[in-house]
Amino acid sequence: MQIAVDEEKCIGAGQCVMAAPHVFDQRDEDGVVVVLDSSPDEGGQTAARAAAAGCPVAAITVTGD
């Protein structure tokens, strides 16, 4: 699994953190998404995909298994 974030697109909505708190966090200074675990377990992979799908500006891309 590959997780990529586009920091320029991120608006700090926090949907990713709510969907996958073990995979994503936000920077304190501006709320931009941060990847905590780029190789999550199966449950984390499912949550990361849900987070990517729920991102209102499509700032998260998840590819591969």
All heavy atoms as a GROMACS GRO file, in nm:
protein
  451
    1MET      N    1   0.084  -0.117   0.000
    1MET     CA    2   0.000   0.000   0.000
    1MET      C    3   0.088   0.124   0.000
    1MET      O    4   0.187   0.130   0.073
    1MET     CB    5  -0.091  -0.001   0.123
    1MET     CG    6  -0.153   0.134   0.153
    1MET     SD    7  -0.267   0.133   0.289
    1MET     CE    8  -0.415   0.097   0.200
    2GLN      N    9   0.051   0.219  -0.082
    2GLN     CA   10   0.119   0.349  -0.087
    2GLN      C   11   0.017   0.456  -0.049
    2GLN      O   12  -0.093   0.459  -0.104
    2GLN     CB   13   0.168   0.376  -0.228
    2GLN     CG   14   0.269   0.275  -0.279
    2GLN     CD   15   0.410   0.328  -0.264
    2GLN    OE1   16   0.432   0.446  -0.269
    2GLN    NE2   17   0.503   0.238  -0.245
    3ILE      N   18   0.055   0.541   0.044
    3ILE     CA   19  -0.030   0.652   0.084
    3ILE      C   20   0.044   0.781   0.049
    3ILE      O   21   0.158   0.800   0.092
    3ILE     CB   22  -0.059   0.649   0.236
    3ILE    CG1   23  -0.129   0.519   0.274
    3ILE    CG2   24  -0.144   0.770   0.275
    3ILE    CD1   25  -0.144   0.499   0.424
    4ALA      N   26  -0.022   0.865  -0.028
    4ALA     CA   27   0.037   0.993  -0.065
    4ALA      C   28  -0.060   1.104  -0.027
    4ALA      O   29  -0.182   1.087  -0.036
    4ALA     CB   30   0.064   0.998  -0.215
    5VAL      N   31  -0.006   1.216   0.017
    5VAL     CA   32  -0.089   1.331   0.050
    5VAL      C   33  -0.041   1.452  -0.030
    5VAL      O   34   0.078   1.469  -0.053
    5VAL     CB   35  -0.090   1.364   0.200
    5VAL    CG1   36  -0.147   1.249   0.280
    5VAL    CG2   37   0.048   1.396   0.252
    6ASP      N   38  -0.136   1.532  -0.072
    6ASP     CA   39  -0.105   1.656  -0.140
    6ASP      C   40  -0.129   1.768  -0.040
    6ASP      O   41  -0.243   1.809  -0.017
    6ASP     CB   42  -0.194   1.672  -0.263
    6ASP     CG   43  -0.161   1.793  -0.346
    6ASP    OD1   44  -0.100   1.889  -0.292
    6ASP    OD2   45  -0.197   1.795  -0.465
    7GLU      N   46  -0.021   1.815   0.021
    7GLU     CA   47  -0.032   1.916   0.125
    7GLU      C   48  -0.089   2.046   0.072
    7GLU      O   49  -0.150   2.122   0.146
    7GLU     CB   50   0.105   1.941   0.189
    7GLU     CG   51   0.155   1.823   0.268
    7GLU     CD   52   0.288   1.848   0.335
    7GLU    OE1   53   0.341   1.960   0.325
    7GLU    OE2   54   0.340   1.754   0.398
    8GLU      N   55  -0.070   2.073  -0.056
    8GLU     CA   56  -0.124   2.196  -0.116
    8GLU      C   57  -0.276   2.192  -0.126
    8GLU      O   58  -0.342   2.295  -0.116
    8GLU     CB   59  -0.065   2.216  -0.256
    8GLU     CG   60   0.085   2.238  -0.258
    8GLU     CD   61   0.126   2.368  -0.190
    8GLU    OE1   62   0.059   2.470  -0.212
    8GLU    OE2   63   0.226   2.366  -0.117
    9LYS      N   64  -0.333   2.073  -0.145
    9LYS     CA   65  -0.478   2.058  -0.154
    9LYS      C   66  -0.545   2.055  -0.016
    9LYS      O   67  -0.661   2.095  -0.004
    9LYS     CB   68  -0.514   1.927  -0.225
    9LYS     CG   69  -0.508   1.929  -0.372
    9LYS     CD   70  -0.558   1.793  -0.422
    9LYS     CE   71  -0.591   1.794  -0.568
    9LYS     NZ   72  -0.640   1.662  -0.611
   10CYS      N   73  -0.475   2.003   0.083
   10CYS     CA   74  -0.535   1.980   0.214
   10CYS      C   75  -0.588   2.110   0.275
   10CYS      O   76  -0.517   2.211   0.281
   10CYS     CB   77  -0.432   1.917   0.308
   10CYS     SG   78  -0.499   1.881   0.473
   11ILE      N   79  -0.713   2.106   0.322
   11ILE     CA   80  -0.774   2.223   0.385
   11ILE      C   81  -0.789   2.204   0.536
   11ILE      O   82  -0.849   2.286   0.604
   11ILE     CB   83  -0.910   2.256   0.322
   11ILE    CG1   84  -1.008   2.139   0.336
   11ILE    CG2   85  -0.893   2.297   0.176
   11ILE    CD1   86  -1.151   2.171   0.297
   12GLY      N   87  -0.738   2.092   0.588
   12GLY     CA   88  -0.742   2.068   0.732
   12GLY      C   89  -0.879   2.033   0.787
   12GLY      O   90  -0.909   2.060   0.904
   13ALA      N   91  -0.963   1.971   0.706
   13ALA     CA   92  -1.098   1.934   0.750
   13ALA      C   93  -1.097   1.829   0.860
   13ALA      O   94  -1.188   1.824   0.942
   13ALA     CB   95  -1.181   1.884   0.631
   14GLY      N   96  -0.996   1.743   0.862
   14GLY     CA   97  -0.983   1.643   0.968
   14GLY      C   98  -1.060   1.515   0.948
   14GLY      O   99  -1.061   1.429   1.037
   15GLN      N  100  -1.126   1.499   0.835
   15GLN     CA  101  -1.202   1.377   0.808
   15GLN      C  102  -1.112   1.253   0.810
   15GLN      O  103  -1.152   1.147   0.856
   15GLN     CB  104  -1.274   1.387   0.673
   15GLN     CG  105  -1.374   1.499   0.665
   15GLN     CD  106  -1.487   1.486   0.766
   15GLN    OE1  107  -1.539   1.377   0.788
   15GLN    NE2  108  -1.522   1.596   0.827
   16CYS      N  109  -0.989   1.271   0.763
   16CYS     CA  110  -0.894   1.159   0.758
   16CYS      C  111  -0.858   1.111   0.899
   16CYS      O  112  -0.850   0.990   0.925
   16CYS     CB  113  -0.769   1.199   0.682
   16CYS     SG  114  -0.689   1.348   0.745
   17VAL      N  115  -0.839   1.204   0.989
   17VAL     CA  116  -0.803   1.169   1.127
   17VAL      C  117  -0.919   1.098   1.196
   17VAL      O  118  -0.898   1.002   1.271
   17VAL     CB  119  -0.760   1.294   1.206
   17VAL    CG1  120  -0.728   1.259   1.350
   17VAL    CG2  121  -0.641   1.361   1.139
   18MET      N  122  -1.040   1.143   1.169
   18MET     CA  123  -1.156   1.077   1.228
   18MET      C  124  -1.175   0.937   1.172
   18MET      O  125  -1.212   0.845   1.244
   18MET     CB  126  -1.282   1.161   1.207
   18MET     CG  127  -1.281   1.286   1.291
   18MET     SD  128  -1.435   1.376   1.290
   18MET     CE  129  -1.425   1.455   1.131
   19ALA      N  130  -1.148   0.918   1.043
   19ALA     CA  131  -1.166   0.788   0.978
   19ALA      C  132  -1.054   0.690   1.010
   19ALA      O  133  -1.077   0.570   1.020
   19ALA     CB  134  -1.177   0.805   0.827
   20ALA      N  135  -0.931   0.742   1.025
   20ALA     CA  136  -0.815   0.654   1.045
   20ALA      C  137  -0.714   0.721   1.139
   20ALA      O  138  -0.606   0.763   1.095
   20ALA     CB  139  -0.751   0.622   0.911
   21PRO      N  140  -0.746   0.731   1.268
   21PRO     CA  141  -0.658   0.804   1.361
   21PRO      C  142  -0.522   0.739   1.383
   21PRO      O  143  -0.430   0.808   1.428
   21PRO     CB  144  -0.739   0.807   1.490
   21PRO     CG  145  -0.834   0.693   1.480
   21PRO     CD  146  -0.864   0.680   1.333
   22HIS      N  147  -0.508   0.611   1.351
   22HIS     CA  148  -0.379   0.545   1.367
   22HIS      C  149  -0.291   0.564   1.243
   22HIS      O  150  -0.173   0.534   1.247
   22HIS     CB  151  -0.398   0.397   1.395
   22HIS     CG  152  -0.455   0.371   1.531
   22HIS    ND1  153  -0.575   0.423   1.572
   22HIS    CD2  154  -0.407   0.302   1.635
   22HIS    CE1  155  -0.599   0.384   1.695
   22HIS    NE2  156  -0.498   0.311   1.737
   23VAL      N  157  -0.351   0.612   1.136
   23VAL     CA  158  -0.279   0.630   1.011
   23VAL      C  159  -0.249   0.777   0.984
   23VAL      O  160  -0.142   0.809   0.932
   23VAL     CB  161  -0.358   0.570   0.893
   23VAL    CG1  162  -0.284   0.588   0.761
   23VAL    CG2  163  -0.387   0.422   0.917
   24PHE      N  164  -0.343   0.865   1.022
   24PHE     CA  165  -0.328   1.008   0.991
   24PHE      C  166  -0.336   1.095   1.116
   24PHE      O  167  -0.403   1.061   1.213
   24PHE     CB  168  -0.439   1.054   0.894
   24PHE     CG  169  -0.439   0.982   0.763
   24PHE    CD1  170  -0.532   0.884   0.736
   24PHE    CD2  171  -0.345   1.011   0.666
   24PHE    CE1  172  -0.534   0.816   0.616
   24PHE    CE2  173  -0.344   0.943   0.545
   24PHE     CZ  174  -0.439   0.846   0.520
   25ASP      N  175  -0.272   1.209   1.108
   25ASP     CA  176  -0.283   1.314   1.210
   25ASP      C  177  -0.278   1.447   1.136
   25ASP      O  178  -0.268   1.449   1.012
   25ASP     CB  179  -0.168   1.303   1.311
   25ASP     CG  180  -0.197   1.378   1.440
   25ASP    OD1  181  -0.303   1.444   1.451
   25ASP    OD2  182  -0.113   1.373   1.532
   26GLN      N  183  -0.286   1.555   1.210
   26GLN     CA  184  -0.277   1.688   1.150
   26GLN      C  185  -0.169   1.768   1.220
   26GLN      O  186  -0.150   1.755   1.341
   26GLN     CB  187  -0.411   1.761   1.165
   26GLN     CG  188  -0.522   1.701   1.082
   26GLN     CD  189  -0.653   1.769   1.110
   26GLN    OE1  190  -0.720   1.736   1.206
   26GLN    NE2  191  -0.690   1.863   1.024
   27ARG      N  192  -0.101   1.853   1.142
   27ARG     CA  193  -0.002   1.942   1.200
   27ARG      C  194  -0.072   2.044   1.288
   27ARG      O  195  -0.177   2.097   1.251
   27ARG     CB  196   0.078   2.014   1.091
   27ARG     CG  197   0.164   1.922   1.008
   27ARG     CD  198   0.262   1.995   0.919
   27ARG     NE  199   0.201   2.093   0.831
   27ARG     CZ  200   0.233   2.110   0.704
   27ARG    NH1  201   0.327   2.035   0.648
   27ARG    NH2  202   0.175   2.202   0.630
   28ASP      N  203  -0.012   2.071   1.402
   28ASP     CA  204  -0.071   2.167   1.495
   28ASP      C  205  -0.080   2.307   1.437
   28ASP      O  206  -0.179   2.378   1.459
   28ASP     CB  207   0.010   2.172   1.626
   28ASP     CG  208  -0.005   2.046   1.708
   28ASP    OD1  209  -0.108   1.977   1.696
   28ASP    OD2  210   0.088   2.017   1.787
   29GLU      N  211   0.022   2.348   1.364
   29GLU     CA  212   0.028   2.488   1.319
   29GLU      C  213  -0.072   2.523   1.209
   29GLU      O  214  -0.117   2.636   1.200
   29GLU     CB  215   0.169   2.526   1.276
   29GLU     CG  216   0.224   2.449   1.158
   29GLU     CD  217   0.296   2.319   1.194
   29GLU    OE1  218   0.289   2.275   1.311
   29GLU    OE2  219   0.357   2.260   1.105
   30ASP      N  220  -0.109   2.425   1.124
   30ASP     CA  221  -0.199   2.460   1.014
   30ASP      C  222  -0.304   2.353   0.981
   30ASP      O  223  -0.384   2.372   0.891
   30ASP     CB  224  -0.119   2.494   0.888
   30ASP     CG  225  -0.030   2.381   0.841
   30ASP    OD1  226  -0.037   2.269   0.896
   30ASP    OD2  227   0.050   2.403   0.748
   31GLY      N  228  -0.305   2.243   1.053
   31GLY     CA  229  -0.405   2.139   1.033
   31GLY      C  230  -0.385   2.050   0.913
   31GLY      O  231  -0.469   1.964   0.884
   32VAL      N  232  -0.275   2.066   0.841
   32VAL     CA  233  -0.249   1.985   0.722
   32VAL      C  234  -0.224   1.840   0.764
   32VAL      O  235  -0.160   1.813   0.864
   32VAL     CB  236  -0.131   2.043   0.641
   32VAL    CG1  237  -0.087   1.948   0.531
   32VAL    CG2  238  -0.169   2.177   0.582
   33VAL      N  239  -0.274   1.748   0.684
   33VAL     CA  240  -0.263   1.605   0.711
   33VAL      C  241  -0.116   1.559   0.717
   33VAL      O  242  -0.032   1.606   0.642
   33VAL     CB  243  -0.342   1.523   0.607
   33VAL    CG1  244  -0.284   1.538   0.468
   33VAL    CG2  245  -0.348   1.376   0.644
   34VAL      N  246  -0.092   1.465   0.809
   34VAL     CA  247   0.038   1.400   0.825
   34VAL      C  248   0.014   1.249   0.828
   34VAL      O  249  -0.078   1.203   0.895
   34VAL     CB  250   0.105   1.443   0.958
   34VAL    CG1  251   0.234   1.368   0.981
   34VAL    CG2  252   0.126   1.593   0.961
   35VAL      N  253   0.093   1.174   0.754
   35VAL     CA  254   0.082   1.027   0.756
   35VAL      C  255   0.164   0.975   0.872
   35VAL      O  256   0.285   0.996   0.880
   35VAL     CB  257   0.131   0.966   0.623
   35VAL    CG1  258   0.122   0.814   0.629
   35VAL    CG2  259   0.051   1.019   0.505
   36LEU      N  260   0.098   0.905   0.965
   36LEU     CA  261   0.166   0.846   1.079
   36LEU      C  262   0.218   0.707   1.049
   36LEU      O  263   0.320   0.666   1.104
   36LEU     CB  264   0.069   0.837   1.199
   36LEU     CG  265   0.016   0.966   1.256
   36LEU    CD1  266  -0.085   0.935   1.367
   36LEU    CD2  267   0.128   1.053   1.308
   37ASP      N  268   0.145   0.633   0.967
   37ASP     CA  269   0.181   0.494   0.938
   37ASP      C  270   0.162   0.469   0.788
   37ASP      O  271   0.050   0.454   0.741
   37ASP     CB  272   0.094   0.400   1.020
   37ASP     CG  273   0.131   0.254   1.004
   37ASP    OD1  274   0.224   0.222   0.927
   37ASP    OD2  275   0.067   0.170   1.070
   38SER      N  276   0.272   0.465   0.716
   38SER     CA  277   0.263   0.444   0.571
   38SER      C  278   0.249   0.297   0.534
   38SER      O  279   0.229   0.264   0.417
   38SER     CB  280   0.385   0.504   0.502
   38SER     OG  281   0.503   0.444   0.550
   39SER      N  282   0.258   0.208   0.634
   39SER     CA  283   0.240   0.065   0.610
   39SER      C  284   0.144   0.006   0.714
   39SER      O  285   0.182  -0.079   0.795
   39SER     CB  286   0.375  -0.008   0.619
   39SER     OG  287   0.464   0.040   0.522
   40PRO      N  288   0.019   0.050   0.713
   40PRO     CA  289  -0.074   0.003   0.814
   40PRO      C  290  -0.113  -0.144   0.795
   40PRO      O  291  -0.101  -0.197   0.685
   40PRO     CB  292  -0.196   0.094   0.796
   40PRO     CG  293  -0.190   0.137   0.654
   40PRO     CD  294  -0.044   0.144   0.621
   41ASP      N  295  -0.162  -0.204   0.904
   41ASP     CA  296  -0.212  -0.341   0.896
   41ASP      C  297  -0.343  -0.341   0.816
   41ASP      O  298  -0.388  -0.237   0.767
   41ASP     CB  299  -0.231  -0.400   1.035
   41ASP     CG  300  -0.333  -0.324   1.119
   41ASP    OD1  301  -0.415  -0.245   1.064
   41ASP    OD2  302  -0.332  -0.342   1.242
   42GLU      N  303  -0.404  -0.457   0.803
   42GLU     CA  304  -0.523  -0.471   0.719
   42GLU      C  305  -0.634  -0.375   0.761
   42GLU      O  306  -0.697  -0.310   0.677
   42GLU     CB  307  -0.573  -0.615   0.721
   42GLU     CG  308  -0.685  -0.641   0.623
   42GLU     CD  309  -0.723  -0.788   0.616
   42GLU    OE1  310  -0.635  -0.874   0.629
   42GLU    OE2  311  -0.843  -0.813   0.598
   43GLY      N  312  -0.660  -0.365   0.889
   43GLY     CA  313  -0.763  -0.273   0.938
   43GLY      C  314  -0.728  -0.129   0.908
   43GLY      O  315  -0.815  -0.048   0.873
   44GLY      N  316  -0.601  -0.095   0.923
   44GLY     CA  317  -0.554   0.039   0.893
   44GLY      C  318  -0.564   0.070   0.745
   44GLY      O  319  -0.591   0.184   0.706
   45GLN      N  320  -0.542  -0.030   0.662
   45GLN     CA  321  -0.554  -0.011   0.517
   45GLN      C  322  -0.698   0.021   0.479
   45GLN      O  323  -0.724   0.111   0.399
   45GLN     CB  324  -0.505  -0.134   0.442
   45GLN     CG  325  -0.356  -0.154   0.452
   45GLN     CD  326  -0.309  -0.279   0.380
   45GLN    OE1  327  -0.380  -0.334   0.296
   45GLN    NE2  328  -0.189  -0.323   0.411
   46THR      N  329  -0.791  -0.051   0.539
   46THR     CA  330  -0.932  -0.025   0.513
   46THR      C  331  -0.969   0.116   0.558
   46THR      O  332  -1.037   0.189   0.485
   46THR     CB  333  -1.020  -0.129   0.585
   46THR    OG1  334  -0.985  -0.260   0.536
   46THR    CG2  335  -1.168  -0.104   0.563
   47ALA      N  336  -0.922   0.154   0.675
   47ALA     CA  337  -0.949   0.288   0.727
   47ALA      C  338  -0.883   0.396   0.641
   47ALA      O  339  -0.943   0.502   0.618
   47ALA     CB  340  -0.901   0.298   0.872
   48ALA      N  341  -0.762   0.370   0.593
   48ALA     CA  342  -0.693   0.468   0.508
   48ALA      C  343  -0.769   0.489   0.378
   48ALA      O  344  -0.781   0.601   0.329
   48ALA     CB  345  -0.550   0.421   0.479
   49ARG      N  346  -0.823   0.382   0.321
   49ARG     CA  347  -0.902   0.394   0.199
   49ARG      C  348  -1.030   0.475   0.226
   49ARG      O  349  -1.071   0.557   0.144
   49ARG     CB  350  -0.934   0.257   0.142
   49ARG     CG  351  -0.817   0.192   0.074
   49ARG     CD  352  -0.856   0.063   0.000
   49ARG     NE  353  -0.741   0.007  -0.065
   49ARG     CZ  354  -0.652  -0.074  -0.007
   49ARG    NH1  355  -0.666  -0.110   0.119
   49ARG    NH2  356  -0.549  -0.121  -0.075
   50ALA      N  357  -1.092   0.450   0.340
   50ALA     CA  358  -1.212   0.525   0.377
   50ALA      C  359  -1.178   0.673   0.396
   50ALA      O  360  -1.255   0.761   0.356
   50ALA     CB  361  -1.274   0.467   0.504
   51ALA      N  362  -1.063   0.700   0.457
   51ALA     CA  363  -1.020   0.838   0.477
   51ALA      C  364  -0.997   0.907   0.344
   51ALA      O  365  -1.037   1.023   0.325
   51ALA     CB  366  -0.893   0.842   0.562
   52ALA      N  367  -0.934   0.838   0.251
   52ALA     CA  368  -0.909   0.896   0.119
   52ALA      C  369  -1.041   0.925   0.047
   52ALA      O  370  -1.058   1.031  -0.013
   52ALA     CB  371  -0.821   0.803   0.035
   53ALA      N  372  -1.133   0.832   0.058
   53ALA     CA  373  -1.263   0.850  -0.007
   53ALA      C  374  -1.342   0.964   0.055
   53ALA      O  375  -1.418   1.033  -0.013
   53ALA     CB  376  -1.343   0.720  -0.001
   54GLY      N  377  -1.323   0.986   0.185
   54GLY     CA  378  -1.397   1.090   0.255
   54GLY      C  379  -1.333   1.226   0.255
   54GLY      O  380  -1.392   1.323   0.304
   55CYS      N  381  -1.214   1.239   0.199
   55CYS     CA  382  -1.146   1.368   0.196
   55CYS      C  383  -1.222   1.463   0.104
   55CYS      O  384  -1.239   1.433  -0.014
   55CYS     CB  385  -1.001   1.354   0.149
   55CYS     SG  386  -0.913   1.511   0.145
   56PRO      N  387  -1.266   1.578   0.155
   56PRO     CA  388  -1.348   1.666   0.072
   56PRO      C  389  -1.275   1.731  -0.046
   56PRO      O  390  -1.340   1.780  -0.138
   56PRO     CB  391  -1.397   1.772   0.171
   56PRO     CG  392  -1.298   1.771   0.283
   56PRO     CD  393  -1.249   1.630   0.290
   57VAL      N  394  -1.142   1.728  -0.043
   57VAL     CA  395  -1.066   1.788  -0.154
   57VAL      C  396  -0.975   1.687  -0.223
   57VAL      O  397  -0.889   1.725  -0.303
   57VAL     CB  398  -0.984   1.910  -0.106
   57VAL    CG1  399  -1.076   2.022  -0.064
   57VAL    CG2  400  -0.887   1.874   0.004
   58ALA      N  401  -0.993   1.559  -0.193
   58ALA     CA  402  -0.914   1.451  -0.255
   58ALA      C  403  -0.764   1.473  -0.240
   58ALA      O  404  -0.687   1.455  -0.333
   58ALA     CB  405  -0.952   1.433  -0.401
   59ALA      N  406  -0.723   1.509  -0.118
   59ALA     CA  407  -0.581   1.533  -0.091
   59ALA      C  408  -0.504   1.406  -0.058
   59ALA      O  409  -0.383   1.408  -0.051
   59ALA     CB  410  -0.566   1.633   0.024
   60ILE      N  411  -0.576   1.295  -0.039
   60ILE     CA  412  -0.512   1.168  -0.002
   60ILE      C  413  -0.532   1.067  -0.115
   60ILE      O  414  -0.644   1.049  -0.163
   60ILE     CB  415  -0.573   1.111   0.128
   60ILE    CG1  416  -0.554   1.212   0.242
   60ILE    CG2  417  -0.510   0.976   0.162
   60ILE    CD1  418  -0.633   1.177   0.366
   61THR      N  419  -0.424   1.001  -0.152
   61THR     CA  420  -0.430   0.896  -0.254
   61THR      C  421  -0.375   0.768  -0.193
   61THR      O  422  -0.267   0.769  -0.135
   61THR     CB  423  -0.345   0.935  -0.376
   61THR    OG1  424  -0.390   1.061  -0.425
   61THR    CG2  425  -0.357   0.831  -0.486
   62VAL      N  426  -0.451   0.660  -0.207
   62VAL     CA  427  -0.409   0.529  -0.158
   62VAL      C  428  -0.406   0.434  -0.278
   62VAL      O  429  -0.505   0.422  -0.350
   62VAL     CB  430  -0.507   0.476  -0.050
   62VAL    CG1  431  -0.465   0.338  -0.006
   62VAL    CG2  432  -0.514   0.572   0.067
   63THR      N  433  -0.291   0.372  -0.299
   63THR     CA  434  -0.276   0.279  -0.410
   63THR      C  435  -0.216   0.149  -0.362
   63THR      O  436  -0.150   0.145  -0.258
   63THR     CB  437  -0.188   0.338  -0.522
   63THR    OG1  438  -0.062   0.373  -0.467
   63THR    CG2  439  -0.252   0.461  -0.585
   64GLY      N  440  -0.235   0.045  -0.439
   64GLY     CA  441  -0.176  -0.085  -0.407
   64GLY      C  442  -0.251  -0.158  -0.299
   64GLY      O  443  -0.354  -0.114  -0.250
   65ASP      N  444  -0.198  -0.275  -0.265
   65ASP     CA  445  -0.263  -0.361  -0.164
   65ASP      C  446  -0.220  -0.326  -0.026
   65ASP      O  447  -0.121  -0.288   0.012
   65ASP     CB  448  -0.232  -0.508  -0.192
   65ASP     CG  449  -0.297  -0.553  -0.322
   65ASP    OD1  450  -0.400  -0.492  -0.360
   65ASP    OD2  451  -0.248  -0.648  -0.382
   0.00000   0.00000   0.00000
